[in-house]
């Protein structure tokens, strides 16, 4: 299957930045977290933009999660790296990911944080694709709800390509 980038963005860069400002305000009012945990690699741009709009004293960490590899479908098996170094005991954690798709990654990561003694764990995603949900998980804070489209750009990739695009596009068959 050969894929090509859509001609126009699904979400313009300006719309993304406006929504991030609103999310930062919502999170600040509703959930005073102790530690923000970004999921690499897809969420790194989102995390950077979001954290700059939040409390400057908030602590930030990253974990690496992988379930896609170089494919366009999740294998369902989620692997984490870096989580063993995090001290989450007695902390309020906000996990930030680029996209909530099948729900396997955030469901597994939330359980790990809870098992390691976090007081509470909430989640924030830039994109939510509820039509693809397989695991029983809903994000607490959502940027945009999208249809079942393969989104790239603004940190999201396809086989490690397209991450640096400032807006979010879709990939379509040629």
Phi and psi restraints in degrees (value plus and minus 20) as a CYANA .aco file:
   2 UNK   PHI    -125.4   -85.4
   2 UNK   PSI     110.6   150.6
   3 UNK   PHI    -135.7   -95.7
   3 UNK   PSI     131.3   171.3
   4 UNK   PHI    -155.4  -115.4
   4 UNK   PSI     134.1   174.1
   5 UNK   PHI     -94.2   -54.2
   5 UNK   PSI     117.8   157.8
   6 UNK   PHI     -81.5   -41.5
   6 UNK   PSI     130.7   170.7
   7 UNK   PHI     -87.8   -47.8
   7 UNK   PSI     -58.8   -18.8
   8 UNK   PHI    -136.0   -96.0
   8 UNK   PSI     130.2   170.2
   9 UNK   PHI     -86.3   -46.3
   9 UNK   PSI     127.2   167.2
  10 UNK   PHI     -91.4   -51.4
  10 UNK   PSI     -61.3   -21.3
  11 UNK   PHI    -154.1  -114.1
  11 UNK   PSI     100.9   140.9
  12 UNK   PHI     -90.0   -50.0
  12 UNK   PSI     132.3   172.3
  13 UNK   PHI     -76.1   -36.1
  13 UNK   PSI     -61.3   -21.3
  14 UNK   PHI     -84.4   -44.4
  14 UNK   PSI     -60.4   -20.4
  15 UNK   PHI     -85.4   -45.4
  15 UNK   PSI     -57.8   -17.8
  16 UNK   PHI     -83.1   -43.1
  16 UNK   PSI     -67.0   -27.0
  17 UNK   PHI     -83.9   -43.9
  17 UNK   PSI     -58.8   -18.8
  18 UNK   PHI     -83.5   -43.5
  18 UNK   PSI     -62.8   -22.8
  19 UNK   PHI     -87.6   -47.6
  19 UNK   PSI     -57.0   -17.0
  20 UNK   PHI     -82.9   -42.9
  20 UNK   PSI     -59.5   -19.5
  21 UNK   PHI     -81.7   -41.7
  21 UNK   PSI     -61.2   -21.2
  22 UNK   PHI     -86.7   -46.7
  22 UNK   PSI     -64.6   -24.6
  23 UNK   PHI     -78.8   -38.8
  23 UNK   PSI     -63.8   -23.8
  24 UNK   PHI     -79.6   -39.6
  24 UNK   PSI     -61.3   -21.3
  25 UNK   PHI     -86.2   -46.2
  25 UNK   PSI     -65.6   -25.6
  26 UNK   PHI     -79.1   -39.1
  26 UNK   PSI     -67.6   -27.6
  27 UNK   PHI     -82.6   -42.6
  27 UNK   PSI     -64.6   -24.6
  28 UNK   PHI     -78.3   -38.3
  28 UNK   PSI     -56.9   -16.9
  29 UNK   PHI     -99.6   -59.6
  29 UNK   PSI     -57.2   -17.2
  30 UNK   PHI    -117.8   -77.8
  30 UNK   PSI     -43.2    -3.2
  31 UNK   PHI    -168.0  -128.0
  31 UNK   PSI      72.5   112.5
  32 UNK   PHI     -95.9   -55.9
  32 UNK   PSI      69.5   109.5
  33 UNK   PHI    -104.8   -64.8
  33 UNK   PSI     136.1   176.1
  34 UNK   PHI    -113.7   -73.7
  34 UNK   PSI     -49.1    -9.1
  35 UNK   PHI    -164.7  -124.7
  35 UNK   PSI     110.1   150.1
  36 UNK   PHI    -122.9   -82.9
  36 UNK   PSI     105.3   145.3
  37 UNK   PHI    -136.5   -96.5
  37 UNK   PSI      91.4   131.4
  38 UNK   PHI    -108.7   -68.7
  38 UNK   PSI     123.7   163.7
  39 UNK   PHI    -117.8   -77.8
  39 UNK   PSI      97.4   137.4
  40 UNK   PHI    -105.1   -65.1
  40 UNK   PSI     132.1   172.1
  41 UNK   PHI    -122.5   -82.5
  41 UNK   PSI     -41.5    -1.5
  42 UNK   PHI     -79.6   -39.6
  42 UNK   PSI     -51.4   -11.4
  43 UNK   PHI    -112.3   -72.3
  43 UNK   PSI     -16.4    23.6
  44 UNK   PHI     -82.0   -42.0
  44 UNK   PSI     -58.6   -18.6
  45 UNK   PHI     -90.8   -50.8
  45 UNK   PSI     -64.2   -24.2
  46 UNK   PHI     -79.6   -39.6
  46 UNK   PSI     -66.2   -26.2
  47 UNK   PHI     -80.6   -40.6
  47 UNK   PSI     -66.3   -26.3
  48 UNK   PHI     -79.8   -39.8
  48 UNK   PSI     -66.1   -26.1
  49 UNK   PHI     -88.3   -48.3
  49 UNK   PSI     -58.7   -18.7
  50 UNK   PHI     -89.0   -49.0
  50 UNK   PSI     -67.2   -27.2
  51 UNK   PHI     -84.9   -44.9
  51 UNK   PSI     -50.7   -10.7
  52 UNK   PHI     -87.0   -47.0
  52 UNK   PSI     -39.7     0.3
  53 UNK   PHI    -117.9   -77.9
  53 UNK   PSI     -21.7    18.3
  54 UNK   PHI    -123.7   -83.7
  54 UNK   PSI    -190.5  -150.5
  55 UNK   PHI     -75.8   -35.8
  55 UNK   PSI     103.5   143.5
  56 UNK   PHI     -87.2   -47.2
  56 UNK   PSI     -34.1     5.9
  57 UNK   PHI    -110.2   -70.2
  57 UNK   PSI     -22.3    17.7
  58 UNK   PHI     -87.4   -47.4
  58 UNK   PSI     121.0   161.0
  59 UNK   PHI    -106.4   -66.4
  59 UNK   PSI     126.0   166.0
  60 UNK   PHI    -151.4  -111.4
  60 UNK   PSI     116.4   156.4
  61 UNK   PHI    -162.2  -122.2
  61 UNK   PSI     145.0   185.0
  62 UNK   PHI    -151.1  -111.1
  62 UNK   PSI     127.7   167.7
  63 UNK   PHI    -146.6  -106.6
  63 UNK   PSI     133.5   173.5
  64 UNK   PHI    -122.4   -82.4
  64 UNK   PSI     106.6   146.6
  65 UNK   PHI    -143.9  -103.9
  65 UNK   PSI     121.0   161.0
  66 UNK   PHI    -160.8  -120.8
  66 UNK   PSI     107.4   147.4
  67 UNK   PHI    -161.5  -121.5
  67 UNK   PSI     -28.7    11.3
  68 UNK   PHI    -121.8   -81.8
  68 UNK   PSI     -56.1   -16.1
  69 UNK   PHI      44.3    84.3
  69 UNK   PSI    -151.2  -111.2
  70 UNK   PHI    -129.8   -89.8
  70 UNK   PSI      20.5    60.5
  71 UNK   PHI    -142.5  -102.5
  71 UNK   PSI     156.4   196.4
  72 UNK   PHI    -127.1   -87.1
  72 UNK   PSI     -11.6    28.4
  73 UNK   PHI    -151.8  -111.8
  73 UNK   PSI     125.4   165.4
  74 UNK   PHI     -93.8   -53.8
  74 UNK   PSI     121.5   161.5
  75 UNK   PHI    -106.6   -66.6
  75 UNK   PSI     -28.3    11.7
  76 UNK   PHI      64.7   104.7
  76 UNK   PSI     -40.2    -0.2
  77 UNK   PHI    -112.4   -72.4
  77 UNK   PSI      92.9   132.9
  78 UNK   PHI    -120.6   -80.6
  78 UNK   PSI     110.0   150.0
  79 UNK   PHI    -137.2   -97.2
  79 UNK   PSI     119.8   159.8
  80 UNK   PHI    -138.9   -98.9
  80 UNK   PSI     126.4   166.4
  81 UNK   PHI    -152.5  -112.5
  81 UNK   PSI     120.8   160.8
  82 UNK   PHI      72.8   112.8
  82 UNK   PSI     -33.2     6.8
  83 UNK   PHI     -89.1   -49.1
  83 UNK   PSI     -48.4    -8.4
  84 UNK   PHI     -86.3   -46.3
  84 UNK   PSI     -38.8     1.2
  85 UNK   PHI    -109.9   -69.9
  85 UNK   PSI     -29.7    10.3
  86 UNK   PHI    -104.0   -64.0
  86 UNK   PSI     115.2   155.2
  87 UNK   PHI    -120.4   -80.4
  87 UNK   PSI      81.5   121.5
  88 UNK   PHI    -127.2   -87.2
  88 UNK   PSI     -24.0    16.0
  89 UNK   PHI     -78.6   -38.6
  89 UNK   PSI     110.1   150.1
  90 UNK   PHI      41.5    81.5
  90 UNK   PSI       8.9    48.9
  91 UNK   PHI    -140.6  -100.6
  91 UNK   PSI     134.2   174.2
  92 UNK   PHI    -114.5   -74.5
  92 UNK   PSI      97.8   137.8
  93 UNK   PHI    -127.4   -87.4
  93 UNK   PSI     117.0   157.0
  94 UNK   PHI    -136.2   -96.2
  94 UNK   PSI      94.2   134.2
  95 UNK   PHI    -112.5   -72.5
  95 UNK   PSI     110.6   150.6
  96 UNK   PHI    -139.6   -99.6
  96 UNK   PSI     107.2   147.2
  97 UNK   PHI    -151.2  -111.2
  97 UNK   PSI     141.8   181.8
  98 UNK   PHI     -93.3   -53.3
  98 UNK   PSI     -63.0   -23.0
  99 UNK   PHI    -165.5  -125.5
  99 UNK   PSI     119.2   159.2
 100 UNK   PHI    -124.8   -84.8
 100 UNK   PSI      88.3   128.3
 101 UNK   PHI    -133.4   -93.4
 101 UNK   PSI    -114.9   -74.9
 102 UNK   PHI     -91.4   -51.4
 102 UNK   PSI     -46.4    -6.4
 103 UNK   PHI      74.0   114.0
 103 UNK   PSI     -26.8    13.2
 104 UNK   PHI     -82.1   -42.1
 104 UNK   PSI     -65.2   -25.2
 105 UNK   PHI     -83.1   -43.1
 105 UNK   PSI     -74.8   -34.8
 106 UNK   PHI     -88.2   -48.2
 106 UNK   PSI     -54.5   -14.5
 107 UNK   PHI     -81.6   -41.6
 107 UNK   PSI     -67.9   -27.9
 108 UNK   PHI     -86.6   -46.6
 108 UNK   PSI     -63.3   -23.3
 109 UNK   PHI     -85.8   -45.8
 109 UNK   PSI     -61.0   -21.0
 110 UNK   PHI     -81.3   -41.3
 110 UNK   PSI     -64.0   -24.0
 111 UNK   PHI     -82.4   -42.4
 111 UNK   PSI     -61.2   -21.2
 112 UNK   PHI     -81.7   -41.7
 112 UNK   PSI     -65.2   -25.2
 113 UNK   PHI     -82.1   -42.1
 113 UNK   PSI     -62.9   -22.9
 114 UNK   PHI     -84.3   -44.3
 114 UNK   PSI     -63.9   -23.9
 115 UNK   PHI     -82.9   -42.9
 115 UNK   PSI     -47.7    -7.7
 116 UNK   PHI    -108.4   -68.4
 116 UNK   PSI     -13.0    27.0
 117 UNK   PHI      77.9   117.9
 117 UNK   PSI      -4.7    35.3
 118 UNK   PHI     -82.7   -42.7
 118 UNK   PSI     122.3   162.3
 119 UNK   PHI     -84.3   -44.3
 119 UNK   PSI     -66.0   -26.0
 120 UNK   PHI    -174.7  -134.7
 120 UNK   PSI     135.6   175.6
 121 UNK   PHI    -154.8  -114.8
 121 UNK   PSI     102.6   142.6
 122 UNK   PHI    -140.5  -100.5
 122 UNK   PSI     145.9   185.9
 123 UNK   PHI    -152.7  -112.7
 123 UNK   PSI     132.9   172.9
 124 UNK   PHI    -156.7  -116.7
 124 UNK   PSI     112.2   152.2
 125 UNK   PHI    -149.4  -109.4
 125 UNK   PSI     127.2   167.2
 126 UNK   PHI     -92.8   -52.8
 126 UNK   PSI     -66.0   -26.0
 127 UNK   PHI    -142.4  -102.4
 127 UNK   PSI     119.9   159.9
 128 UNK   PHI    -143.6  -103.6
 128 UNK   PSI     108.2   148.2
 129 UNK   PHI    -138.3   -98.3
 129 UNK   PSI      58.1    98.1
 130 UNK   PHI     -82.2   -42.2
 130 UNK   PSI     -45.6    -5.6
 131 UNK   PHI     -87.5   -47.5
 131 UNK   PSI     -35.8     4.2
 132 UNK   PHI    -120.5   -80.5
 132 UNK   PSI     -18.8    21.2
 133 UNK   PHI     -83.0   -43.0
 133 UNK   PSI     110.2   150.2
 134 UNK   PHI    -136.2   -96.2
 134 UNK   PSI     -56.1   -16.1
 135 UNK   PHI    -115.4   -75.4
 135 UNK   PSI     128.9   168.9
 136 UNK   PHI     -97.0   -57.0
 136 UNK   PSI      61.3   101.3
 137 UNK   PHI    -162.9  -122.9
 137 UNK   PSI     116.7   156.7
 138 UNK   PHI    -149.7  -109.7
 138 UNK   PSI     115.8   155.8
 139 UNK   PHI     -94.4   -54.4
 139 UNK   PSI     127.8   167.8
 140 UNK   PHI     -98.1   -58.1
 140 UNK   PSI     -53.5   -13.5
 141 UNK   PHI    -150.9  -110.9
 141 UNK   PSI     109.7   149.7
 142 UNK   PHI    -148.2  -108.2
 142 UNK   PSI     116.5   156.5
 143 UNK   PHI     -97.7   -57.7
 143 UNK   PSI     -83.8   -43.8
 144 UNK   PHI    -159.3  -119.3
 144 UNK   PSI     122.9   162.9
 145 UNK   PHI    -119.7   -79.7
 145 UNK   PSI     108.1   148.1
 146 UNK   PHI    -145.8  -105.8
 146 UNK   PSI     142.4   182.4
 147 UNK   PHI     -92.9   -52.9
 147 UNK   PSI    -198.5  -158.5
 148 UNK   PHI     -98.6   -58.6
 148 UNK   PSI      54.5    94.5
 149 UNK   PHI    -139.1   -99.1
 149 UNK   PSI     130.2   170.2
 150 UNK   PHI    -107.0   -67.0
 150 UNK   PSI      88.4   128.4
 151 UNK   PHI    -116.2   -76.2
 151 UNK   PSI     120.3   160.3
 152 UNK   PHI    -157.7  -117.7
 152 UNK   PSI     141.2   181.2
 153 UNK   PHI      82.0   122.0
 153 UNK   PSI     144.3   184.3
 154 UNK   PHI      31.5    71.5
 154 UNK   PSI      21.5    61.5
 155 UNK   PHI      81.6   121.6
 155 UNK   PSI     -47.3    -7.3
 156 UNK   PHI     -99.2   -59.2
 156 UNK   PSI     123.2   163.2
 157 UNK   PHI    -151.4  -111.4
 157 UNK   PSI     150.0   190.0
 158 UNK   PHI    -151.0  -111.0
 158 UNK   PSI      93.7   133.7
 159 UNK   PHI      31.8    71.8
 159 UNK   PSI      23.8    63.8
 160 UNK   PHI      49.0    89.0
 160 UNK   PSI      -5.5    34.5
 161 UNK   PHI    -127.1   -87.1
 161 UNK   PSI     136.2   176.2
 162 UNK   PHI      61.4   101.4
 162 UNK   PSI     -22.3    17.7
 163 UNK   PHI     -76.0   -36.0
 163 UNK   PSI     -56.4   -16.4
 164 UNK   PHI    -101.0   -61.0
 164 UNK   PSI     -23.0    17.0
 165 UNK   PHI     -83.4   -43.4
 165 UNK   PSI     116.0   156.0
 166 UNK   PHI     -95.8   -55.8
 166 UNK   PSI     -37.3     2.7
 167 UNK   PHI    -137.0   -97.0
 167 UNK   PSI     155.7   195.7
 168 UNK   PHI    -127.6   -87.6
 168 UNK   PSI     108.2   148.2
 169 UNK   PHI    -136.7   -96.7
 169 UNK   PSI     155.3   195.3
 170 UNK   PHI    -136.5   -96.5
 170 UNK   PSI     136.7   176.7
 171 UNK   PHI    -123.8   -83.8
 171 UNK   PSI     117.4   157.4
 172 UNK   PHI    -152.9  -112.9
 172 UNK   PSI     134.4   174.4
 173 UNK   PHI     -85.7   -45.7
 173 UNK   PSI     121.9   161.9
